[in-house]
Amino acid sequence: MVCTISGPNGNQAFDPASFAEEKVAEIRRFVGEGKAAIATSGGVDSTVCAALAHRALGDKLVCFFLDTGFMREGEAKEVGGILTSLGLPLRVLQVSDRFMEGLKGKADAESKRIAFRQTFYTVLGEAARAEGCDVLIQGTIAPDWIETAGGIKTQHNVLEQLGVDTRSAFGFRLLEPLLDLYKDQVRRLAVFLGVDLPVAQRQPFPGPGLMVRCIGEVTREKMDLLRKATRIVEGELSKLSPPPKQYFAAVAEDDRRGADERIARSAVGASGKAWYLGARATGVKGDERAYGRMVVVDPGTLSDPAELFWVTDKVIHEDWGVVRVLLSVKERDHGGYAVIVRSVETRDFMTAKPTPVPRAVLERVASSVMEDERVGLVCYDLTSKPPATVEFE
Amino acid sequence: MEIPVVFLGGQYNHLIMRALREIGVSSRRIMPKTTLEDLKGIDGLIMGGGAYSVNDGMGRFGRLPEIVERADFPVLGICLSHQLIGKLLGGEVVKGRKPEYGKTVVRVIEEDEILAGVGKEFVAWASHNDEVIRTGRERFSVLAESDCCRVEALKAAGSPIYGVQFHVEVAETPKGTEILRNFVNVCRR
């Protein structure tokens, strides 16, 4: 596994200038006379990686955007704008049908991620070969390979650390210049490379996009609901000052069933209620992957989430299989789907705590989301990382 | 000054190297099979966490038991490696009554050098299923505890071998850098 700290940067705090200099030389050496491809999602990692590779290779770099069908509203256009502002023309590949095909019938989080990865590299390998590129550069950062190698979740951009020979499997050599960095360091590198501040500060968006926020089986109806909820949640939570480090919506079937009475009692007292959701979500406990239940609690009072962060420990001490505890913000007895609001504060995404979003803000989000009659429940995720991860799958 | 980090597969092993770099200490990643001879000339050693239990066999710890026994440099074990040290020094490792995932409040019993200046109690993040307990035959002193964990920090009797159950290397443990600095100061002597 490539993760030794080396080079002139090795023994001091991160210095973007010398890091960039070192990596530009490394990229040139690695690519040699050939051409390289990069896939960017518009997120800060892949954008910074593209800017770095562009500095090293100029027009020997071909930049792709895969429209997987799991993007947010207007994403393709926005990403095109970001890359153009960096002087990088973007080739958009419309491949959503192939991703949907690969996911057919899959509800398990890891099966979905592995299917996504397979389609991703097959499509990208074809496109890169058609352009005459034999190298793929990608913006994998430290948490990606740490979580994948540790068996927490399969990040779509991790191959070599799992022993996959990319040349025989997908027909390209792989280079990952940002492997040793964490998100806060990538943002500093972004600023150094002249990436616009709004992009450098852009909140993380996972490679598999909304797929990992569409909990369980992906259907067109759930994706449609999720896109709308995402717009509402991002709109409201971005107004917080300061804005949270990451904030988004997720969707699952609302199939609440009564939880163990002990859980209800110890978590929310006699006047409260607690339910299990049917869907499972990903977590990390004691360095191990956890894929477990989500419990929804309703304390029967209109409390702010910050007053209830302690509840997660209570629930998990009653049922060790639980990975997430959700606060019910608004519910009704019809609908069929649950929308979950997630917002976290973190430096590097290896550990994270939930944002103390005011109740009033969540109420506003819930009212807007529930204008869609298909939503029966809106919750706020109270769980830190660990025991949950930031994303749901 | 050089303090290598032993990787045991845990989520925060790489963050230990980052934290050391940020306080101006050289580091490199080493594997458990590394021998004492390979470590000649180092100023100290930090051993990281990992996803298994010391009660499932010592095979995965390579040469670490020997290193803990014979090291002539200070050693800090974190999480799983804290449990390894606790077991090697006559303590017992058992399934925790209440596992800690995320925030915990650590109460200092004895500062020693490693917890100097961190206050009577502090917030730390932990992620573990097992915990170290005393047996009456243990050759370490307990430096800190929490509501869910009886030995949050320990020091070997008569040698600069330390263990912490919580993670000093994560951003959510605000006093973590200070504790690492304290360890580096122990290594400086």
Boltz contact constraints between the chains, C-beta under 6 A:
constraints:
  - contact:
      token1: [A, 4]
      token2: [B, 29]
      max_distance: 6.0
  - contact:
      token1: [A, 5]
      token2: [B, 17]
      max_distance: 6.0
  - contact:
      token1: [A, 11]
      token2: [B, 26]
      max_distance: 6.0
  - contact:
      token1: [A, 13]
      token2: [B, 22]
      max_distance: 6.0
  - contact:
      token1: [A, 142]
      token2: [B, 14]
      max_distance: 6.0
  - contact:
      token1: [A, 146]
      token2: [B, 11]
      max_distance: 6.0
  - contact:
      token1: [A, 146]
      token2: [B, 14]
      max_distance: 6.0
  - contact:
      token1: [A, 150]
      token2: [B, 11]
      max_distance: 6.0
  - contact:
      token1: [A, 285]
      token2: [B, 101]
      max_distance: 6.0
  - contact:
      token1: [A, 286]
      token2: [B, 127]
      max_distance: 6.0
  - contact:
      token1: [A, 286]
      token2: [B, 128]
      max_distance: 6.0
  - contact:
      token1: [A, 286]
      token2: [B, 129]
      max_distance: 6.0
  - contact:
      token1: [A, 287]
      token2: [B, 10]
      max_distance: 6.0
  - contact:
      token1: [A, 287]
      token2: [B, 11]
      max_distance: 6.0
  - contact:
      token1: [A, 287]
      token2: [B, 49]
      max_distance: 6.0
  - contact:
      token1: [A, 287]
      token2: [B, 50]
      max_distance: 6.0
  - contact:
      token1: [A, 287]
      token2: [B, 51]
      max_distance: 6.0
  - contact:
      token1: [A, 288]
      token2: [B, 51]
      max_distance: 6.0
  - contact:
      token1: [A, 317]
      token2: [B, 98]
      max_distance: 6.0
  - contact:
      token1: [A, 347]
      token2: [B, 171]
      max_distance: 6.0
  - contact:
      token1: [A, 351]
      token2: [B, 125]
      max_distance: 6.0
  - contact:
      token1: [A, 351]
      token2: [B, 170]
      max_distance: 6.0
  - contact:
      token1: [A, 351]
      token2: [B, 172]
      max_distance: 6.0
  - contact:
      token1: [A, 384]
      token2: [B, 102]
      max_distance: 6.0
  - contact:
      token1: [A, 386]
      token2: [B, 101]
      max_distance: 6.0
  - contact:
      token1: [A, 386]
      token2: [B, 102]
      max_distance: 6.0
  - contact:
      token1: [A, 386]
      token2: [B, 127]
      max_distance: 6.0
  - contact:
      token1: [A, 387]
      token2: [B, 101]
      max_distance: 6.0
